[in-house]
Amino acid sequence: MNRFSKGGLSAAVLAIAALVAVPAAAQTLTFWTNLTTASQADVIKKQIEECRAGQGGLKVNFETIPFGSMYTRLITAMRNGSPPDIMNTLEGAVAFVQSRGGLVPVTDVVDELGRDDFRASYLDAVSKNGEIWGLPDWALHQEVWYRKDLFEKAGIAVPKSWDELKAAAKVLTKDENGDGTPDVYGFAVPMGRSLVAPQTFFQFFYAAGGTIFDPKTGKYAFNEHREKAVKALSFMLDLYKTASPPSSVEWTWNDFRNGYVQGKLAMTNEWGAVVLIAAEQNPTMLDNMGVFPFPGPTADKPPVASLNGGYYYLVARSTPEREQAAKRLLTCMYTPERVAERANSRPIFALPATRSAFESETYQSNEYVRRFKPEIETIFNEVMPNWYRYGQEAGLNPLTGQIEATTFIGDAIQAAALGQITPESAIEQIDSQLQYQIEMIGN
């Protein structure tokens, strides 16, 4: 691998020189992560200590910040002039802080580590104005997790269209004790107004071929895709009424993840966290778990795209000394083994963003990587090739942060689910708010 494939040797040498020119001894850095689960946060903290020890007295104040309060904390910290020196978070926050001039690019770190080692799509997602604004750590990807045993028992094939998905979900919704309430629901449609409702809706919307911005021109396009948006939301709400618990209109991540692991759901859109939850709470479930791509509207066409994303490390704008100390620390954390160790802490389906980490013995020897090899191949070959993160179809965009930091999409979707407004009115509200947010951020 050519570690200096972009910008030439002289540019790479200058970048490395910049990283080592300023001693880190006098620096104390603040480090935030949105990964609050102990198994993940502890690995990051351990690696910080390993890398800090080699930098002559560098100190790091490490803190876990729940995602639900992250934007509020970020806004307050930026107003006070005290943002975290390093943050581990989704690309929406990268765009949010970058749009406010709060980041320094990490292009030099990427080139030092070897640009070709990173998955290009995850670099593209945080690229803007010729610079890279976040170091990709591991990849997220949303697919349908299903109960293979229930599918086999019912004689159901993997759905290839929305009609097939609804039919399967209806068959798998069962009242086993005859009390009038299903003991198993066919498909979870969670609509918690903060974060979860947009994730659910955009999986349907992207599968149907819609986008917020045109991926090629960067022009606002949601209003041109309103028919697809209405179709996606209408089907989503129909599936909710047919095969999802009524309470799922308020569900957050833990609700549908635990419901699936506990055997109360036959299918759910999920990011892979259910593997760790099952291993801890219901290990017998692991043998029954499979994945398939969320289907497109018709069986003759695969889904156009899926809702994916990734976790990144960003470096805040501060003083040259603090910026370089932060970059030195992150460079140390990007050995293949350390990247793989962080991905394994999820413990799986957080696929490493570097090829060297994915191919490393540390990653490949993980028991869940070995156990779920067919599922990983499905994700690699059928889910990850074409994906978007809402608002970033054409690259880094602060709208993503606005969607994650506000609830206007969740409010409209919940109102439609409760019958207070029509799907058409909900999409009209979302379109209006998207355009308002774009006007406010000056995009």
C-alpha positions as CSV (number, residue, x, y, z in Angstrom):
1,M,0.0,0.0,0.0
2,N,1.2,3.5,-0.9
3,R,0.8,5.4,2.3
4,F,1.4,8.7,0.5
5,S,-0.8,8.1,-2.5
6,K,-2.5,11.5,-2.2
7,G,-0.6,14.7,-2.4
8,G,2.8,13.2,-3.0
9,L,5.7,12.4,-0.6
10,S,6.6,16.0,0.2
11,A,3.1,16.9,1.3
12,A,2.9,13.7,3.5
13,V,6.3,14.6,5.1
14,L,5.1,18.1,5.9
15,A,1.9,16.6,7.4
16,I,3.9,14.2,9.6
17,A,6.3,17.0,10.6
18,A,3.4,19.1,11.7
19,L,2.1,16.3,13.9
20,V,5.4,15.8,15.6
21,A,6.6,19.4,15.7
22,V,4.7,20.4,18.9
23,P,5.3,18.4,22.1
24,A,2.2,17.2,23.8
25,A,3.6,17.3,27.3
26,A,1.8,20.5,28.5
27,Q,-1.6,19.6,27.0
28,T,-4.8,18.5,28.6
29,L,-7.4,17.4,26.1
30,T,-11.1,16.8,26.5
31,F,-12.5,13.7,24.8
32,W,-16.2,13.0,24.3
33,T,-17.8,9.9,22.9
34,N,-21.5,9.1,22.3
35,L,-20.8,5.4,23.0
36,T,-22.1,5.1,26.6
37,T,-22.2,1.3,26.8
38,A,-19.4,0.2,29.1
39,S,-18.1,-2.5,26.7
40,Q,-17.5,0.2,24.1
41,A,-16.5,3.2,26.2
42,D,-14.0,1.1,28.3
43,V,-12.1,0.1,25.1
44,I,-11.8,3.7,24.0
45,K,-10.7,4.8,27.4
46,K,-8.1,2.0,27.6
47,Q,-6.7,2.9,24.2
48,I,-6.5,6.6,25.2
49,E,-4.4,5.6,28.2
50,E,-2.2,3.4,26.0
51,C,-1.6,6.2,23.5
52,R,-1.4,9.0,26.1
53,A,1.4,7.3,27.9
54,G,3.7,7.7,24.9
55,Q,3.2,11.4,24.6
56,G,5.2,12.8,27.5
57,G,2.7,13.8,30.1
58,L,-0.4,14.4,27.9
59,K,-3.6,14.3,29.9
60,V,-7.0,13.4,28.6
61,N,-10.4,14.1,30.3
62,F,-12.6,11.4,29.0
63,E,-16.4,11.6,29.1
64,T,-19.4,9.7,27.7
65,I,-22.2,11.9,26.4
66,P,-25.6,10.2,25.6
67,F,-26.6,10.9,22.1
68,G,-29.9,12.4,23.1
69,S,-28.2,15.2,24.9
70,M,-25.2,15.6,22.7
71,Y,-26.3,18.5,20.5
72,T,-27.4,20.5,23.6
73,R,-24.1,19.9,25.2
74,L,-22.2,20.7,22.0
75,I,-24.1,24.0,21.5
76,T,-23.4,25.1,25.1
77,A,-19.8,24.1,24.9
78,M,-19.2,25.9,21.6
79,R,-20.9,29.1,23.0
80,N,-18.6,28.9,26.0
81,G,-15.6,28.4,23.8
82,S,-14.9,25.0,25.4
83,P,-15.9,22.3,22.9
84,P,-14.2,18.9,23.3
85,D,-10.8,18.6,21.6
86,I,-11.8,15.2,20.2
87,M,-15.3,13.8,19.7
88,N,-16.4,10.3,18.7
89,T,-19.8,10.6,17.1
90,L,-21.9,10.2,13.9
91,E,-21.3,12.2,10.7
92,G,-24.3,14.4,11.5
93,A,-22.4,16.0,14.4
94,V,-19.3,16.3,12.2
95,A,-21.4,18.4,9.8
96,F,-23.0,20.3,12.6
97,V,-19.7,21.5,14.1
98,Q,-17.9,21.9,10.8
99,S,-20.7,24.2,9.5
100,R,-20.0,26.5,12.5
101,G,-16.3,26.7,11.9
102,G,-15.5,24.5,14.9
103,L,-13.4,21.8,13.3
104,V,-10.0,21.4,11.8
105,P,-9.6,19.0,8.8
106,V,-8.0,15.7,9.4
107,T,-6.9,15.2,5.8
108,D,-3.3,15.1,7.0
109,V,-4.0,12.3,9.4
110,V,-5.8,10.3,6.8
111,D,-2.9,10.6,4.4
112,E,-0.4,9.7,7.0
113,L,-2.4,6.6,8.0
114,G,-2.9,5.7,4.3
115,R,-6.0,7.0,2.5
116,D,-6.4,3.8,0.5
117,D,-6.8,1.9,3.7
118,F,-10.1,3.7,4.5
119,R,-13.4,2.7,2.8
120,A,-13.8,5.5,0.3
121,S,-17.6,5.9,0.9
122,Y,-17.0,6.8,4.6
123,L,-14.4,9.4,3.7
124,D,-16.7,10.9,1.0
125,A,-19.5,11.3,3.6
126,V,-17.4,13.7,5.6
127,S,-15.6,15.5,2.8
128,K,-16.2,19.1,1.9
129,N,-14.2,21.8,0.1
130,G,-11.5,19.3,-0.7
131,E,-10.9,18.4,3.0
132,I,-11.8,15.5,5.2
133,W,-13.4,16.5,8.5
134,G,-13.7,13.3,10.4
135,L,-11.7,10.0,10.8
136,P,-14.0,7.1,10.0
137,D,-13.9,4.5,12.8
138,W,-16.5,1.9,12.0
139,A,-19.5,1.5,9.7
140,L,-23.2,1.5,10.6
141,H,-25.7,-0.2,8.3
142,Q,-29.4,-0.8,8.7
143,E,-31.0,-4.0,7.6
144,V,-33.9,-6.3,8.6
145,W,-33.1,-8.7,11.4
146,Y,-35.5,-11.7,11.4
147,R,-36.2,-14.9,13.2
148,K,-35.1,-17.7,10.9
149,D,-36.9,-20.3,13.0
150,L,-40.2,-18.5,12.8
151,F,-39.8,-18.0,9.0
152,E,-39.0,-21.7,8.6
153,K,-41.9,-22.8,10.7
154,A,-44.3,-20.6,8.7
155,G,-42.8,-21.6,5.4
156,I,-42.0,-17.9,4.6
157,A,-39.3,-16.9,2.1
158,V,-37.2,-13.7,2.6
159,P,-39.4,-10.9,1.3
160,K,-38.4,-9.2,-1.9
161,S,-41.1,-6.4,-2.0
162,W,-43.2,-4.3,0.4
163,D,-46.3,-6.4,-0.3
164,E,-44.3,-9.6,0.6
165,L,-42.9,-7.9,3.7
166,K,-46.4,-6.9,4.9
167,A,-47.8,-10.4,4.1
168,A,-45.0,-12.1,6.1
169,A,-45.3,-9.7,9.0
170,K,-49.1,-10.3,9.1
171,V,-48.6,-14.1,9.2
172,L,-46.0,-13.9,11.9
173,T,-48.1,-11.7,14.2
174,K,-49.6,-14.3,16.5
175,D,-51.9,-14.4,19.6
176,E,-50.6,-17.6,21.1
177,N,-52.5,-17.6,24.3
178,G,-55.8,-16.4,22.9
179,D,-56.1,-13.3,25.1
180,G,-56.8,-11.0,22.1
181,T,-53.3,-9.4,22.2
182,P,-50.5,-10.7,20.0
183,D,-47.6,-12.4,21.9
184,V,-45.4,-12.0,18.8
185,Y,-45.6,-9.1,16.4
186,G,-44.4,-9.5,12.8
187,F,-42.4,-6.3,12.3
188,A,-41.5,-3.4,14.6
189,V,-42.1,0.1,13.3
190,P,-40.6,2.3,16.0
191,M,-41.4,6.0,15.9
192,G,-39.8,7.7,18.9
193,R,-40.0,11.4,17.9
194,S,-36.3,12.0,18.6
195,L,-33.8,10.2,16.3
196,V,-35.8,6.9,15.8
197,A,-38.7,8.1,13.7
198,P,-36.4,9.6,11.0
199,Q,-34.3,6.5,10.9
200,T,-37.3,4.3,10.4
201,F,-38.9,6.6,7.7
202,F,-35.7,7.1,5.7
203,Q,-35.1,3.4,5.4
204,F,-38.4,3.2,3.6
205,F,-37.8,6.4,1.7
206,Y,-34.4,5.5,0.4
207,A,-35.4,2.0,-0.6
208,A,-38.1,3.7,-2.8
209,G,-35.5,5.8,-4.5
210,G,-36.0,9.1,-2.7
211,T,-33.4,11.6,-1.6
212,I,-33.3,15.0,0.2
213,F,-30.6,16.3,-2.1
214,D,-29.7,15.2,-5.6
215,P,-26.6,13.0,-5.1
216,K,-25.0,14.4,-8.3
217,T,-25.9,18.1,-8.3
218,G,-26.4,18.7,-4.5
219,K,-29.7,20.5,-5.3
220,Y,-32.6,20.1,-2.9
221,A,-34.8,17.3,-4.2
222,F,-37.1,16.2,-1.4
223,N,-39.9,18.3,-2.9
224,E,-39.4,16.5,-6.2
225,H,-39.7,13.1,-4.4
226,R,-42.9,13.9,-2.5
227,E,-44.9,11.2,-4.2
228,K,-42.2,8.6,-3.2
229,A,-42.2,10.1,0.3
230,V,-46.0,9.8,0.7
231,K,-45.9,6.2,-0.7
232,A,-43.1,5.3,1.8
233,L,-44.8,6.8,4.8
234,S,-48.2,5.4,3.9
235,F,-46.7,1.9,3.6
236,M,-44.7,2.4,6.8
237,L,-47.9,3.3,8.7
238,D,-49.9,0.5,7.1
239,L,-47.2,-1.9,8.3
240,Y,-47.4,-0.4,11.8
241,K,-51.1,-0.9,12.0
242,T,-50.9,-4.5,10.6
243,A,-48.0,-6.0,12.5
244,S,-46.3,-3.6,15.1
245,P,-47.3,-3.0,18.7
246,P,-49.5,0.1,19.1
247,S,-47.0,1.4,21.7
248,S,-44.2,1.4,19.1
249,V,-45.4,4.8,18.0
250,E,-43.3,6.0,21.0
251,W,-40.5,3.3,20.9
252,T,-36.8,4.2,21.1
253,W,-33.9,1.9,20.3
254,N,-34.0,-0.1,23.5
255,D,-37.6,-0.9,23.1
256,F,-37.4,-2.7,19.7
257,R,-34.0,-4.2,20.3
258,N,-35.1,-5.8,23.6
259,G,-38.4,-6.8,22.0
260,Y,-36.6,-8.7,19.3
261,V,-34.1,-10.3,21.6
262,Q,-36.9,-11.4,24.0
263,G,-38.7,-13.1,21.2
264,K,-41.6,-10.7,21.0
265,L,-40.8,-9.5,17.4
266,A,-40.3,-11.6,14.3
267,M,-38.6,-8.8,12.4
268,T,-37.1,-5.3,13.0
269,N,-34.9,-2.8,11.2
270,E,-31.7,-2.7,13.2
271,W,-28.0,-1.7,13.2
272,G,-26.6,-5.0,14.6
273,A,-26.7,-4.1,18.3
274,V,-29.1,-6.9,18.9
275,V,-26.2,-9.4,18.6
276,L,-24.6,-8.1,21.8
277,I,-27.9,-7.8,23.6
278,A,-28.9,-11.4,22.6
279,A,-25.5,-12.7,23.8
280,E,-26.0,-11.0,27.2
281,Q,-29.8,-11.6,27.7
282,N,-30.9,-14.5,25.6
283,P,-27.9,-16.5,24.0
284,T,-30.2,-19.2,22.5
285,M,-31.6,-16.5,20.2
286,L,-28.3,-16.1,18.4
287,D,-28.8,-19.3,16.4
288,N,-32.1,-18.0,15.1
289,M,-31.0,-14.5,13.9
290,G,-30.6,-13.7,10.3
291,V,-30.5,-10.6,8.1
292,F,-31.8,-9.4,4.7
293,P,-31.8,-6.0,3.0
294,F,-34.9,-4.0,3.5
295,P,-36.7,-4.5,0.2
296,G,-37.7,-2.1,-2.4
297,P,-41.4,-1.4,-3.2
298,T,-41.6,-4.1,-6.0
299,A,-40.0,-7.6,-6.3
300,D,-38.6,-6.8,-9.8
301,K,-36.3,-4.1,-8.4
302,P,-33.9,-4.3,-5.4
303,P,-33.9,-1.4,-2.9
304,V,-32.4,1.7,-4.5
305,A,-30.4,2.6,-1.4
306,S,-30.4,2.1,2.4
307,L,-29.9,4.3,5.4
308,N,-26.4,3.8,6.7
309,G,-23.8,5.8,8.4
310,G,-20.7,5.6,10.5
311,Y,-18.9,6.7,13.7
312,Y,-16.1,9.2,13.4
313,Y,-13.4,11.1,15.4
314,L,-13.4,14.8,14.9
315,V,-10.8,17.4,16.1
316,A,-12.1,20.8,17.4
317,R,-10.5,24.0,16.3
318,S,-8.5,25.4,19.2
319,T,-4.8,26.2,19.5
320,P,-2.2,24.7,17.1
321,E,-0.7,22.8,20.1
322,R,-4.0,21.3,21.2
323,E,-5.0,20.4,17.6
324,Q,-1.7,18.6,17.0
325,A,-1.8,16.8,20.3
326,A,-5.3,15.6,19.4
327,K,-4.1,14.4,16.0
328,R,-1.1,12.6,17.5
329,L,-3.4,10.8,19.9
330,L,-5.8,9.7,17.2
331,T,-2.9,8.6,14.9
332,C,-1.8,6.3,17.7
333,M,-5.3,4.9,18.1
334,Y,-5.5,3.9,14.4
335,T,-3.3,0.8,14.3
336,P,-5.3,-2.1,12.7
337,E,-5.5,-3.9,16.0
338,R,-6.9,-0.9,17.9
339,V,-9.5,-0.1,15.2
340,A,-10.5,-3.8,15.1
341,E,-10.7,-3.8,18.9
342,R,-13.1,-0.9,18.9
343,A,-15.3,-2.4,16.2
344,N,-15.4,-5.7,18.1
345,S,-16.6,-4.0,21.3
346,R,-20.0,-3.4,19.7
347,P,-19.3,-6.5,19.2
348,I,-20.1,-7.1,15.5
349,F,-21.7,-5.5,12.5
350,A,-19.8,-2.3,13.4
351,L,-17.6,-3.1,10.5
352,P,-14.1,-1.5,10.7
353,A,-13.7,1.5,8.4
354,T,-10.2,0.4,7.4
355,R,-9.4,-2.6,5.4
356,S,-6.3,-3.4,7.5
357,A,-8.5,-3.6,10.6
358,F,-11.1,-5.8,8.9
359,E,-8.5,-8.2,7.6
360,S,-6.7,-8.3,11.0
361,E,-6.5,-11.4,13.2
362,T,-8.0,-9.3,16.0
363,Y,-11.2,-8.8,14.0
364,Q,-11.5,-12.0,12.1
365,S,-10.9,-14.1,15.2
366,N,-13.8,-12.6,17.0
367,E,-16.3,-15.4,17.8
368,Y,-19.3,-13.4,16.4
369,V,-17.5,-12.4,13.2
370,R,-16.9,-16.1,12.6
371,R,-20.4,-17.1,13.7
372,F,-22.2,-14.5,11.6
373,K,-20.1,-14.8,8.4
374,P,-23.1,-15.3,6.1
375,E,-24.8,-12.2,7.6
376,I,-21.6,-10.1,7.2
377,E,-21.4,-11.2,3.5
378,T,-25.1,-10.1,3.0
379,I,-24.4,-6.8,4.6
380,F,-21.2,-6.2,2.6
381,N,-22.7,-7.3,-0.8
382,E,-26.3,-6.2,-0.6
383,V,-26.7,-3.5,2.0
384,M,-23.5,-1.4,2.0
385,P,-22.8,-0.8,-1.7
386,N,-25.3,2.0,-2.0
387,W,-26.3,4.0,1.0
388,Y,-27.1,7.6,2.2
389,R,-27.3,9.5,5.4
390,Y,-30.2,11.9,5.4
391,G,-29.1,15.2,4.0
392,Q,-25.7,14.0,3.0
393,E,-26.5,12.4,-0.3
394,A,-24.1,14.8,-1.9
395,G,-21.5,15.0,0.9
396,L,-21.1,16.6,4.3
397,N,-24.1,18.8,5.0
398,P,-25.2,20.5,8.3
399,L,-28.8,19.5,7.6
400,T,-28.1,16.1,9.0
401,G,-27.3,17.6,12.3
402,Q,-30.5,19.6,12.3
403,I,-32.5,16.5,11.6
404,E,-30.8,14.7,14.5
405,A,-31.0,17.6,16.9
406,T,-34.7,18.4,16.3
407,T,-38.0,16.5,16.2
408,F,-40.0,18.0,13.3
409,I,-39.8,14.7,11.3
410,G,-40.8,12.6,14.3
411,D,-43.6,15.0,15.3
412,A,-45.1,14.8,11.8
413,I,-44.8,11.0,11.6
414,Q,-46.3,10.4,15.0
415,A,-49.2,12.7,14.1
416,A,-49.9,10.7,11.0
417,A,-49.6,7.4,12.9
418,L,-52.2,8.6,15.4
419,G,-54.5,9.7,12.7
420,Q,-54.3,13.4,13.5
421,I,-53.1,14.3,10.0
422,T,-52.8,12.4,6.7
423,P,-49.5,11.0,5.3
424,E,-49.7,13.7,2.6
425,S,-49.9,16.4,5.3
426,A,-47.1,14.9,7.2
427,I,-44.8,14.9,4.2
428,E,-45.8,18.5,3.4
429,Q,-44.8,19.5,6.9
430,I,-41.5,17.7,6.7
431,D,-40.8,19.3,3.3
432,S,-41.6,22.7,4.7
433,Q,-39.4,22.2,7.7
434,L,-36.5,20.8,5.7
435,Q,-36.5,23.9,3.5
436,Y,-36.8,26.2,6.5
437,Q,-33.8,24.5,8.2
438,I,-31.8,24.8,5.0
439,E,-32.6,28.5,4.8
440,M,-31.7,29.0,8.5
441,I,-28.3,27.3,8.1
442,G,-27.6,29.0,4.8
443,N,-26.9,25.9,2.9
